[in-house]
Amino acid sequence: DQAQAHEQTYSAASQRQSKPGQKKESLWYALYFPQLAELTAAQQGSALDKLAAQAEQVSSPVSLHSQALVCEIRSSLKYFGGMEAIHNKLAPLLEQTLGELTLPTGFCYAACPTVSGSLLLARGGCNCLVYRRDNLRSALGKLPYAVLHLGGEQNRRLYNMGVGHLRDIWRLPPEGLRKRFGSELVSLLNKAVGKAPEPTRNYVPPPQFSQSYDLPFELENLNRLMPVVD
């Protein structure tokens, strides 16, 4: 079972307490929707906006990614009563939205202390929580390299080098890896284990406008409303 040695149940992990004076690190909850791959870029963006609006019910920071959302839920754990409660609240809302979009309602999810790490775990179908940053490299190492979503040529190179999982990539010399595959891959792997910063693009709800006007007298002709509406 992928990442079995380091997975914790949501209920048990949410009960862990930080040491006094220890700063709590972020906990990122990734939601991966493979069915969005069949949509155009515009359709995928529209679908993610609708899904992100639901995700905001459990997390204020929601970032958009290819076929995925990532929510910061550390600050929400106590309010909702743990990871299991957060997932149980959000899952039916996402399934309803996917159904309204006439898309399959299934999705994959994972949570860990890094954005990229949670995305990779969710793409791998882990549906797990890796609570400690120290366990990330081991958990991620069990994933197939397909979760990196590389191009065809890069996938062919990894296959020819005998690479099957992320742990095989980590065994390669960093400089050789950068030379063969570019700094972007090295950067992604560093972000996944928390060795590089990760800027995120947060979801911004569409602007809304609402205003009321009390008419001083009763109207029978709707045309007299037009000056107020305009």
SVG drawing of the C-alpha trace seen along z (x, -y; Angstrom):
<svg xmlns="http://www.w3.org/2000/svg" viewBox="-51 -59 77 61">
<polyline fill="none" stroke="black" stroke-width="0.4" points="0.0,0.0 1.5,-3.3 3.0,-5.4 1.6,-2.8 4.5,-3.2 3.8,-6.9 0.1,-7.3 -2.0,-8.2 -5.8,-8.1 -7.3,-11.5 -8.8,-11.2 -5.6,-10.0 -3.4,-12.6 -5.7,-15.5 -5.3,-14.7 -1.5,-15.2 -0.3,-18.3 2.7,-20.5 5.3,-21.0 4.9,-24.3 6.4,-27.2 6.7,-25.1 5.4,-26.8 2.7,-24.7 3.6,-24.2 1.0,-24.4 -1.0,-21.3 -2.1,-21.2 -5.1,-19.2 -5.0,-18.4 -8.0,-17.4 -7.2,-15.9 -9.9,-15.6 -8.6,-13.3 -11.9,-13.7 -11.0,-17.3 -8.4,-16.2 -11.1,-15.7 -12.1,-19.4 -10.7,-22.3 -8.6,-24.8 -11.5,-27.2 -13.9,-24.5 -11.4,-23.2 -10.9,-26.7 -14.7,-27.2 -15.1,-23.8 -12.2,-24.5 -13.8,-27.9 -17.0,-26.2 -15.2,-23.5 -13.0,-26.1 -16.1,-28.0 -17.2,-24.8 -13.7,-24.2 -13.8,-27.7 -16.3,-26.3 -13.5,-24.5 -10.5,-26.7 -9.9,-30.3 -6.6,-29.8 -7.5,-27.7 -5.0,-27.5 -5.7,-26.4 -3.6,-23.8 -3.9,-21.7 -6.9,-19.4 -6.6,-20.1 -7.2,-22.3 -5.1,-22.7 -6.5,-24.0 -4.5,-25.0 -6.5,-23.3 -4.2,-23.5 -6.1,-26.4 -9.4,-24.6 -8.6,-21.4 -9.8,-22.5 -12.9,-24.3 -14.2,-21.3 -12.9,-18.7 -10.2,-17.1 -9.3,-16.0 -12.0,-13.3 -14.7,-15.9 -13.3,-18.3 -13.3,-15.6 -16.7,-14.4 -18.1,-17.9 -16.4,-18.8 -16.7,-15.5 -20.5,-15.6 -20.3,-19.2 -17.6,-18.5 -19.5,-15.4 -22.7,-17.5 -20.8,-20.1 -19.2,-17.5 -22.6,-16.0 -24.1,-19.3 -21.2,-19.6 -22.2,-16.2 -18.8,-14.9 -17.9,-11.7 -18.1,-12.4 -14.9,-10.6 -11.7,-12.4 -8.5,-11.7 -7.1,-13.5 -4.1,-13.7 -2.7,-16.0 0.9,-16.8 3.0,-19.7 3.8,-20.8 1.7,-21.9 3.6,-19.9 3.8,-16.9 0.1,-16.8 -0.5,-17.1 1.8,-14.2 0.3,-12.0 -3.2,-12.8 -2.3,-12.1 -1.0,-8.8 -4.4,-8.0 -3.1,-7.7 -6.1,-9.2 -3.8,-9.6 -2.4,-12.0 1.4,-12.3 1.5,-14.4 5.2,-14.9 7.6,-16.6 10.3,-14.1 8.2,-11.3 7.6,-13.0 10.5,-11.7 9.8,-8.1 6.1,-8.4 6.6,-10.2 9.4,-7.8 6.8,-5.0 4.9,-6.9 5.4,-6.1 7.2,-8.8 4.0,-9.3 2.6,-11.5 5.2,-14.2 3.2,-14.7 6.3,-15.1 6.5,-15.2 6.8,-12.2 10.5,-12.6 11.3,-12.9 9.2,-9.9 11.1,-7.9 14.4,-8.9 13.4,-7.9 12.1,-4.6 15.3,-3.9 17.3,-4.7 15.4,-2.1 13.5,-4.6 10.1,-3.4 9.4,-5.4 10.4,-8.8 12.8,-7.0 14.8,-6.0 15.1,-9.6 16.4,-10.6 19.2,-8.1 20.5,-10.0 23.2,-12.7 21.4,-16.1 23.7,-17.8 23.2,-15.0 19.5,-15.1 19.4,-18.8 21.5,-18.5 19.3,-15.7 15.9,-17.0 16.3,-20.7 16.1,-22.6 12.3,-22.6 12.1,-18.9 14.8,-19.3 12.8,-22.3 9.6,-20.3 11.1,-17.5 12.7,-20.0 9.3,-21.7 7.6,-18.4 9.8,-17.6 9.9,-21.1 13.4,-22.2 12.2,-25.0 9.5,-27.8 6.2,-27.3 4.3,-30.4 0.6,-29.7 -2.2,-31.3 -5.2,-31.6 -8.8,-31.4 -10.5,-34.8 -14.3,-34.6 -16.0,-36.6 -17.1,-40.1 -20.7,-40.6 -22.8,-43.7 -26.0,-44.2 -27.9,-47.4 -31.5,-48.2 -33.7,-51.2 -37.0,-51.9 -39.5,-53.6 -41.4,-56.5 -44.7,-55.5 -46.4,-52.5 -45.9,-51.8 -48.2,-50.2 -46.1,-50.8 -42.8,-48.9 -41.3,-51.4 -41.1,-53.9 -38.5,-51.5 -36.0,-51.9 -34.4,-55.2 -33.7,-53.5 -32.3,-50.3 -30.1,-52.2"/>
</svg>
